[in-house]
């Protein structure tokens, strides 16, 4: 199971850090991702850090590259998303997800088998 936290209301240009704690075993064997969703739209990829077997590499959506940083702590079973220079268009419900999919499938939320409950991020202009 995944437990997400850290959302809130922030002004444009501000920052937030989201955290996601996983329970269970073998956390290091999961692809861990952050996705976001706005009303009436599909959940979309934001950032992913791969499992250690794939090198623990980070990937970002173009819209957040240079502003967001994803990191994982395998000892603590957590994945975090530091968000800087937030924009109103970053407003969404953010979800952390865990997957055992191969590398080619990491961007598709349909391949994630565990999800956190979602945390609202609202950026005011």
C-alpha atoms as one frame of an Amber mdcrd trajectory, in Angstrom:
protein
   0.000   0.000   0.000   1.024   3.564  -0.649   0.354   6.619   1.503   0.844
  10.021  -0.081   1.143  13.348   1.685   2.387  16.887   1.229  -0.111  18.569
  -1.048  -1.580  21.975  -0.392  -2.216  25.482  -1.647   0.702  27.574  -2.838
   1.189  30.723  -4.878   2.730  30.606  -8.317   6.501  30.430  -8.029   6.296
  28.607  -4.733   7.352  25.096  -3.844   5.969  21.914  -2.328   7.365  18.477
  -1.614   5.183  15.407  -1.915   6.025  12.199  -0.117   4.829   8.659  -0.599
   5.473   5.876   1.858   5.149   2.244   0.833   4.361  -0.670   3.057   5.406
  -4.195   2.270   8.508  -5.841   0.958  10.806  -5.396  -1.992  10.254  -1.669
  -2.469  13.528  -1.444  -4.378  12.119  -3.778  -7.034   9.302  -1.406  -8.017
   9.224   1.384 -10.552   7.926   4.352  -8.570   6.127   7.198 -10.224   4.169
  10.358  -9.651   1.215  11.059 -11.882  -1.368  13.818 -11.842  -4.964  14.175
 -12.828  -7.324  17.092 -13.355 -11.124  16.861 -13.522 -12.358  15.197 -16.678
  -8.900  14.229 -17.847  -6.810  11.103 -17.682  -4.038  10.517 -15.217  -0.712
  11.510 -16.754   2.923  10.855 -16.071   4.864  13.497 -14.146   8.052  11.820
 -12.911   9.394   8.328 -12.413  12.364   6.810 -10.664  13.117   3.314 -11.849
  13.733   0.263  -9.719  17.290  -0.411  -8.701  17.539  -3.173 -11.270  17.037
  -0.483 -13.929  19.584   1.808 -12.356  17.341   4.003 -10.229  17.138   6.540
 -13.083  14.760   9.493 -13.115  12.483  10.527 -15.957  10.333  13.637 -16.211
   7.518  14.969 -18.298   8.657  17.887 -20.440   6.279  20.205 -18.615   8.062
  19.724 -15.290  11.640  19.121 -16.383  14.021  21.415 -14.544  11.444  22.275
 -11.876  10.569  18.919 -10.285  12.908  16.351  -8.756  11.945  12.795  -7.873
  13.936  10.731  -5.433  13.602   7.425  -3.627  14.888   6.168  -0.309  14.916
   2.395  -0.435  15.816   2.056   3.225  12.776   4.078   4.266  10.455   2.806
   1.498   9.660   6.329   0.377   9.564   8.286  -2.844   9.435  12.068  -2.890
   8.672  14.729  -5.438  10.187  18.144  -4.878   8.310  20.753  -6.885   9.828
  24.184  -7.440   8.679  27.199  -9.420   5.128  25.959  -9.390   2.707  27.212
 -12.012  -1.101  27.359 -11.998  -1.115  24.633 -14.648   0.502  22.281 -12.116
  -2.776  22.287 -10.195  -4.018  18.698  -9.991  -4.445  15.709  -7.754  -1.104
  13.969  -7.552  -0.849  10.205  -7.186   2.122   8.023  -6.409   2.173   4.637
  -8.050   4.204   1.445  -7.960   4.771  -0.942 -10.829   6.801  -3.979 -11.745
   6.500  -3.273 -15.456   9.536  -3.358 -17.696  11.220  -0.099 -18.591   9.314
   0.436 -21.831   6.031   0.562 -19.949   6.821   2.952 -17.139   5.005   5.974
 -18.559   1.593   4.293 -18.800  -0.459   4.565 -15.597  -2.334   1.407 -16.617
   0.818  -0.540 -15.753   0.832   0.590 -12.127  -0.665  -1.874  -9.687  -0.528
   0.114  -6.470  -1.681   3.696  -5.981  -1.667   6.159  -3.166  -4.862   7.953
  -2.268  -3.994  11.167  -4.110  -3.030  14.529  -2.724  -4.337  17.858  -4.006
  -1.901  20.485  -5.211  -3.378  23.901  -5.958  -1.259  26.710  -7.377  -2.831
  30.147  -7.357  -1.867  32.853  -9.820
